[in-house]
Amino acid sequence: MNAISSPRRAGAALTVLVLVGAGCSKSPEDANPAGGEGAAQEADEAGEIEVLRPLGSPEAPPVDDAKVRALEAEAAAMALEPKPIHEPDGSVSSYLLLPKSWRVRDAGSGQYTIAGPGGVEVGETERAEFVWTTDPMGQQTAQRMGKQVAPVASLEDILRESVADEARAKGYSLVKSYPLPEEERFWDAFGAAMPDTGSRRTYHALASEWKNAAGDGMLVILFQPVVEQNGFLTWSISATPLSAPAATFERAKRIYLDARAHRQVDEGWRQRMGVNLTAQLRRNDEENRRWTAQSAAQHKQRMADIAAWGRAALARGRTNSEILDMNHEAFMARSAMNDAGHARTIDGITERTVVRNPETGRRFKVDTGYKHYWGDGQGGYIGTNDPNYDPRLDPLRRETPWVRFDTPEGT
């Protein structure tokens, strides 16, 4: 069907070149009407036609089977396949589309690492969680519950203040940073598919690229979900590093970023997370209401205590001299008996004084310089010269079971 059916035939056709000499007076038809082989041979013998030497054929060079197999193997290795990502309970939460040659390894506790040929390595993700409210009592309650309390920080600030120091310590310098809108859109869609709980969810993602003196590259992805409900913010920050030599970094970076932005969420896991989210946010709601109520009650009690403290201070101030005189005489009498003749218990060498817990009878040494001492029952104390100060009424100290010590000069 085709005149040239193979590279070899095409090459043969292109190497046949015939030049007609300038002195030829006959037409091709006169020389050989039949155009046969004898006419060409006769012209050649007469010196009228020159036959050129072929310089080579344009056909393909011999096939290197080993190289072909290597290329085929590389193409197969780069073919994408879904890699399962497991949760701590063993369930699959999502799939990342990664090359077949890349391996996902379980690092335990819901962590995983990824390794690819050419020195590609995705490390474990580091996470930190925080809560925030502008209510001071809510902050104190959160701290007592063991939560980290901090306002939401921008990813740029976290990159500059935390990631940069660690990267520089490992010999890397920043090349560039940029937002990841595709990853943010993925999480926006994921959040929109979850049950509506009345909370407002936002997601932020930032990538930064680093390079060391050897030219090796490192990609750090920061991800920050923020959930706001009833005046309380719950937010977290995660950092995931990818490192690779210079020869493989660019390709590995593109593959991994694309895999994250287009991950496939397991539908069964999504439904379970929806149920868990609803239950968790319900608990958060109850906790937030409890915090708010507790804060309001504590604020009301604090104001009442301050008012009572002020009224008591005025009343005590009017009779302060009498009380001090009587207590001083009574204490000196007890001290004389308990200390077997010591009129005062000031240790002049160490500049310490001995105080006594009136509830237990135990005595302690404290630094001199104050007239009144209060013990916290755990080896600590505070000293004051204000006879009206009572840490049990101090909003900042009232939760400690304070005991007022007997002192040589105090009440």
C-alpha positions as CSV (number, residue, x, y, z in Angstrom):
1,M,0.0,0.0,0.0
2,N,2.7,2.5,0.9
3,A,5.6,3.0,-1.4
4,I,8.0,3.2,1.7
5,S,7.0,0.6,4.3
6,S,10.1,0.6,6.5
7,P,13.0,2.9,7.5
8,R,15.4,0.6,5.6
9,R,13.5,0.9,2.3
10,A,13.2,4.7,2.8
11,G,16.9,4.9,3.3
12,A,17.6,2.9,0.2
13,A,15.3,5.1,-1.9
14,L,17.1,8.2,-0.7
15,T,20.6,6.9,-1.5
16,V,19.9,6.4,-5.2
17,L,21.0,9.6,-6.9
18,V,21.8,9.9,-10.6
19,L,23.3,12.9,-12.3
20,V,23.2,13.5,-16.0
21,G,26.5,14.7,-17.5
22,A,26.7,18.0,-19.1
23,G,27.9,16.5,-22.4
24,C,25.0,14.2,-22.9
25,S,23.2,14.9,-26.2
26,K,20.6,12.1,-26.1
27,S,17.4,12.1,-24.2
28,P,16.7,9.2,-21.9
29,E,14.1,7.9,-24.4
30,D,16.7,7.9,-27.2
31,A,19.3,6.2,-25.1
32,N,17.0,3.4,-24.0
33,P,13.4,3.7,-24.9
34,A,12.6,0.8,-22.6
35,G,14.5,2.4,-19.7
36,G,16.1,-0.9,-19.1
37,E,19.2,-2.0,-17.1
38,G,21.3,-2.3,-20.3
39,A,21.0,1.3,-21.1
40,A,22.2,2.4,-17.7
41,Q,25.2,0.1,-17.9
42,E,26.1,1.3,-21.4
43,A,26.0,5.0,-20.3
44,D,28.1,4.1,-17.3
45,E,30.8,2.4,-19.4
46,A,30.8,5.4,-21.7
47,G,31.7,7.7,-18.8
48,E,28.7,9.8,-19.2
49,I,27.0,8.9,-15.8
50,E,28.6,9.0,-12.3
51,V,27.4,6.7,-9.6
52,L,27.7,8.3,-6.1
53,R,28.9,6.5,-3.0
54,P,26.2,6.4,-0.3
55,L,27.3,8.2,2.9
56,G,24.9,6.4,5.2
57,S,21.2,5.5,5.7
58,P,18.7,7.5,7.7
59,E,17.3,4.4,9.2
60,A,17.3,4.0,13.0
61,P,20.5,2.8,14.7
62,P,20.6,-0.7,16.1
63,V,18.3,-1.0,19.1
64,D,20.0,-1.1,22.6
65,D,17.8,-3.7,24.3
66,A,19.2,-3.0,27.7
67,K,18.5,0.8,27.4
68,V,15.0,0.1,26.3
69,R,14.3,-2.1,29.2
70,A,15.7,0.5,31.6
71,L,13.5,3.2,30.1
72,E,10.4,0.9,30.3
73,A,11.2,0.1,33.9
74,E,11.5,3.8,34.8
75,A,8.2,4.6,33.1
76,A,6.5,1.8,35.0
77,A,8.0,3.0,38.3
78,M,6.7,6.5,37.7
79,A,3.2,5.3,36.9
80,L,0.9,6.5,39.7
81,E,-1.1,4.2,42.0
82,P,-3.1,4.9,45.1
83,K,-1.1,4.3,48.3
84,P,-3.2,3.8,51.4
85,I,-2.7,6.0,54.5
86,H,-3.6,4.3,57.7
87,E,-4.9,5.7,61.0
88,P,-3.7,4.6,64.5
89,D,-6.6,2.2,64.7
90,G,-5.6,0.5,61.4
91,S,-8.3,2.0,59.3
92,V,-7.5,3.6,55.9
93,S,-8.3,7.3,55.9
94,S,-7.1,8.3,52.5
95,Y,-5.1,7.4,49.4
96,L,-2.2,9.3,47.9
97,L,-1.5,9.0,44.2
98,L,2.2,8.2,44.2
99,P,4.7,6.4,41.9
100,K,4.7,2.7,42.2
101,S,8.3,2.8,43.2
102,W,7.5,5.0,46.2
103,R,6.9,3.1,49.5
104,V,4.6,4.3,52.3
105,R,5.9,3.0,55.7
106,D,4.0,2.9,58.9
107,A,5.9,4.9,61.6
108,G,3.4,4.1,64.4
109,S,0.9,6.3,66.3
110,G,-0.8,7.3,63.0
111,Q,2.5,8.5,61.5
112,Y,3.9,7.4,58.2
113,T,7.0,8.1,56.1
114,I,7.4,7.8,52.4
115,A,10.6,6.8,50.6
116,G,11.3,6.9,46.9
117,P,14.2,6.1,44.6
118,G,17.0,8.6,44.2
119,G,17.1,9.5,47.9
120,V,13.5,10.9,48.2
121,E,12.3,10.9,51.8
122,V,9.1,12.3,53.3
123,G,9.5,12.5,57.1
124,E,7.0,12.2,59.9
125,T,4.5,15.0,60.4
126,E,5.0,17.0,63.6
127,R,1.8,18.5,65.2
128,A,0.9,20.9,68.0
129,E,-2.6,21.9,69.1
130,F,-3.8,25.1,70.8
131,V,-6.9,26.7,72.1
132,W,-7.7,30.4,72.5
133,T,-10.3,32.6,74.1
134,T,-10.1,36.3,75.1
135,D,-11.7,35.4,78.5
136,P,-9.0,35.3,81.2
137,M,-10.8,32.7,83.3
138,G,-11.4,30.6,80.2
139,Q,-7.6,30.7,79.6
140,Q,-6.9,29.6,83.1
141,T,-9.4,26.7,82.9
142,A,-7.8,25.5,79.6
143,Q,-4.4,25.6,81.2
144,R,-5.5,23.6,84.1
145,M,-6.9,21.0,81.7
146,G,-3.4,20.7,80.2
147,K,-4.1,22.6,76.9
148,Q,-1.7,25.0,75.2
149,V,-3.3,28.4,75.2
150,A,-2.2,30.8,72.4
151,P,-3.8,33.1,69.9
152,V,-3.8,32.0,66.3
153,A,-0.4,32.7,64.6
154,S,0.0,33.1,60.9
155,L,1.9,30.5,58.9
156,E,4.4,33.2,57.8
157,D,5.1,34.0,61.5
158,I,5.5,30.3,62.3
159,L,7.8,29.8,59.3
160,R,9.9,32.7,60.3
161,E,10.0,32.1,64.1
162,S,10.1,28.3,64.3
163,V,10.8,26.5,61.1
164,A,13.6,28.8,59.9
165,D,15.7,28.3,63.1
166,E,15.5,24.5,62.9
167,A,16.3,24.5,59.1
168,R,19.3,26.7,59.5
169,A,20.5,24.5,62.3
170,K,20.6,21.7,59.8
171,G,22.5,23.7,57.3
172,Y,19.6,24.8,55.0
173,S,18.8,28.3,53.8
174,L,15.4,29.5,52.6
175,V,14.9,29.6,48.8
176,K,11.3,30.6,48.6
177,S,7.8,30.1,50.2
178,Y,4.4,30.2,48.7
179,P,0.8,29.4,49.6
180,L,-0.9,26.1,48.5
181,P,-4.4,27.1,47.3
182,E,-5.1,23.6,45.8
183,E,-4.5,21.9,49.2
184,E,-6.6,24.6,50.9
185,R,-9.4,23.9,48.4
186,F,-9.2,20.2,49.1
187,W,-9.7,20.8,52.8
188,D,-12.5,23.4,52.2
189,A,-14.4,20.7,50.3
190,F,-13.6,18.1,52.9
191,G,-14.9,20.4,55.7
192,A,-18.0,21.3,53.7
193,A,-18.9,17.6,53.4
194,M,-18.8,17.2,57.2
195,P,-21.9,17.7,59.3
196,D,-23.0,21.3,60.0
197,T,-22.3,21.9,63.6
198,G,-22.5,25.7,63.6
199,S,-18.7,26.1,63.8
200,R,-16.6,28.1,61.3
201,R,-13.7,26.2,59.8
202,T,-10.8,27.7,57.9
203,Y,-7.7,26.0,56.5
204,H,-4.3,27.4,55.6
205,A,-1.4,25.8,53.8
206,L,2.1,27.1,53.1
207,A,5.1,25.5,51.4
208,S,8.7,26.6,51.8
209,E,11.7,25.3,49.9
210,W,15.2,25.1,51.3
211,K,18.7,24.2,50.0
212,N,22.0,23.2,51.7
213,A,25.6,23.7,50.6
214,A,25.6,20.4,48.7
215,G,22.5,21.5,46.7
216,D,20.2,19.0,48.4
217,G,16.6,20.3,48.6
218,M,14.0,20.2,51.4
219,L,10.3,21.0,51.2
220,V,8.4,21.9,54.4
221,I,4.6,22.0,54.2
222,L,2.8,23.8,57.0
223,F,-0.9,23.1,57.4
224,Q,-3.2,24.9,59.8
225,P,-6.9,24.1,60.5
226,V,-8.8,26.6,62.6
227,V,-12.3,25.9,64.2
228,E,-14.2,28.7,65.8
229,Q,-17.3,28.2,67.9
230,N,-19.0,30.1,70.7
231,G,-16.0,32.5,71.1
232,F,-13.5,29.7,71.4
233,L,-10.8,28.9,68.9
234,T,-9.3,25.4,68.4
235,W,-6.3,25.4,66.1
236,S,-3.4,23.3,65.2
237,I,-0.2,23.4,63.2
238,S,1.5,20.5,61.4
239,A,4.8,20.4,59.6
240,T,5.7,17.8,57.0
241,P,9.2,17.7,55.5
242,L,10.3,16.2,52.1
243,S,14.0,15.9,51.3
244,A,15.8,14.8,48.2
245,P,19.2,15.3,46.4
246,A,19.3,18.1,43.8
247,A,18.9,15.6,40.9
248,T,15.5,14.3,42.1
249,F,14.2,17.2,44.3
250,E,12.1,19.1,41.7
251,R,10.3,16.1,40.4
252,A,9.7,14.6,43.8
253,K,8.4,18.0,45.1
254,R,5.8,18.2,42.2
255,I,4.7,14.7,42.7
256,Y,4.1,15.0,46.4
257,L,2.4,18.4,46.3
258,D,0.0,17.1,43.6
259,A,-0.7,13.9,45.6
260,R,-1.6,15.9,48.7
261,A,-3.9,18.3,46.8
262,H,-5.7,15.5,45.1
263,R,-5.8,12.8,47.7
264,Q,-8.7,10.4,47.8
265,V,-10.6,10.3,51.1
266,D,-12.0,6.9,52.1
267,E,-15.8,7.3,52.2
268,G,-16.3,5.0,55.1
269,W,-13.7,6.9,57.1
270,R,-15.2,10.2,56.2
271,Q,-18.6,9.1,57.5
272,R,-17.1,7.9,60.8
273,M,-15.2,11.2,61.2
274,G,-18.5,13.0,60.6
275,V,-20.1,11.1,63.5
276,N,-17.1,11.6,65.7
277,L,-16.9,15.3,64.8
278,T,-20.6,15.8,65.8
279,A,-20.0,14.1,69.1
280,Q,-16.7,16.0,69.8
281,L,-18.2,19.4,69.0
282,R,-21.2,18.6,71.2
283,R,-18.7,17.9,74.0
284,N,-16.8,21.1,73.1
285,D,-20.1,23.0,73.3
286,E,-20.8,21.6,76.8
287,E,-17.2,22.4,77.8
288,N,-17.3,25.9,76.5
289,R,-20.6,26.6,78.3
290,R,-19.1,25.2,81.5
291,W,-16.0,27.4,81.0
292,T,-18.2,30.4,80.4
293,A,-20.4,29.7,83.4
294,Q,-17.4,29.0,85.6
295,S,-15.8,32.2,84.4
296,A,-18.9,34.3,85.2
297,A,-19.3,32.7,88.6
298,Q,-15.6,33.1,89.4
299,H,-15.7,36.7,88.3
300,K,-18.8,37.4,90.4
301,Q,-17.2,35.7,93.4
302,R,-13.9,37.5,92.8
303,M,-15.7,40.9,92.8
304,A,-17.6,39.9,96.0
305,D,-14.3,38.8,97.7
306,I,-12.6,42.1,96.7
307,A,-15.5,44.1,98.2
308,A,-15.5,42.0,101.4
309,W,-11.7,42.3,101.6
310,G,-11.9,46.0,101.3
311,R,-14.6,46.3,104.0
312,A,-12.7,44.0,106.3
313,A,-9.5,46.0,105.8
314,L,-11.2,49.1,106.9
315,A,-12.7,47.5,110.0
316,R,-9.3,45.9,110.9
317,G,-7.5,49.1,110.3
318,R,-9.5,50.8,113.1
319,T,-8.5,48.3,115.7
320,N,-5.2,47.2,114.3
321,S,-3.0,48.6,117.1
322,E,-4.9,46.8,119.9
323,I,-4.8,43.5,118.0
324,L,-1.1,43.8,117.3
325,D,-0.3,44.6,120.9
326,M,-2.3,41.7,122.3
327,N,-1.1,39.2,119.8
328,H,2.4,40.2,120.3
329,E,2.3,39.8,124.0
330,A,0.5,36.4,123.7
331,F,3.0,35.1,121.2
332,M,6.0,36.2,123.3
333,A,4.6,34.3,126.2
334,R,4.2,31.1,124.2
335,S,7.6,31.6,122.6
336,A,9.3,32.0,125.9
337,M,7.9,28.6,127.0
338,N,8.4,26.7,123.7
339,D,11.9,27.9,123.1
340,A,13.2,27.4,126.7
341,G,14.3,30.9,127.5
342,H,14.9,32.3,124.0
343,A,13.2,35.7,124.0
344,R,13.5,36.0,120.2
345,T,14.0,33.5,117.5
346,I,16.0,35.6,115.0
347,D,19.1,33.8,113.7
348,G,21.4,36.7,113.4
349,I,24.0,34.8,111.4
350,T,21.8,33.5,108.7
351,E,19.4,36.4,108.8
352,R,16.5,34.0,109.2
353,T,13.6,33.8,111.6
354,V,11.7,30.8,113.0
355,V,8.0,30.7,112.4
356,R,5.4,28.2,113.6
357,N,2.4,26.6,112.0
358,P,-0.3,27.0,114.7
359,E,-2.3,24.1,113.3
360,T,0.5,21.5,113.4
361,G,3.0,23.1,115.8
362,R,5.8,22.6,113.3
363,R,8.4,25.3,113.1
364,F,10.2,26.5,110.0
365,K,13.0,28.9,109.1
366,V,12.2,31.7,106.7
367,D,14.1,34.8,105.6
368,T,13.8,37.8,107.8
369,G,12.4,41.2,106.6
370,Y,8.7,40.6,106.9
371,K,6.3,40.8,109.9
372,H,3.8,38.3,108.5
373,Y,4.3,34.9,106.8
374,W,1.9,32.5,105.1
375,G,2.7,28.9,104.3
376,D,1.3,27.0,101.3
377,G,1.6,23.5,102.9
378,Q,4.1,22.4,100.2
379,G,7.3,23.9,101.5
380,G,6.7,27.4,100.2
381,Y,5.7,30.7,101.8
382,I,5.1,34.4,101.2
383,G,6.0,37.3,103.4
384,T,4.3,40.6,103.8
385,N,4.4,43.7,106.1
386,D,0.7,44.3,105.5
387,P,-1.3,43.0,108.4
388,N,-4.5,43.1,106.4
389,Y,-3.2,41.0,103.5
390,D,-4.8,37.6,103.3
391,P,-3.8,35.4,100.3
392,R,-7.0,33.3,100.9
393,L,-8.9,36.3,99.6
394,D,-6.4,37.1,96.8
395,P,-8.0,36.1,93.5
396,L,-4.5,35.1,92.2
397,R,-3.7,32.9,95.1
398,R,-7.0,31.8,96.7
399,E,-6.9,28.2,95.4
400,T,-3.9,27.4,97.7
401,P,-4.7,26.2,101.3
402,W,-2.7,29.0,103.0
403,V,-1.9,28.9,106.7
404,R,-0.8,32.0,108.6
405,F,2.3,31.3,110.6
406,D,3.0,32.5,114.2
407,T,6.0,34.8,114.1
408,P,8.0,36.7,116.8
409,E,6.8,40.0,115.4
410,G,3.6,39.1,113.5
411,T,0.1,38.4,114.6
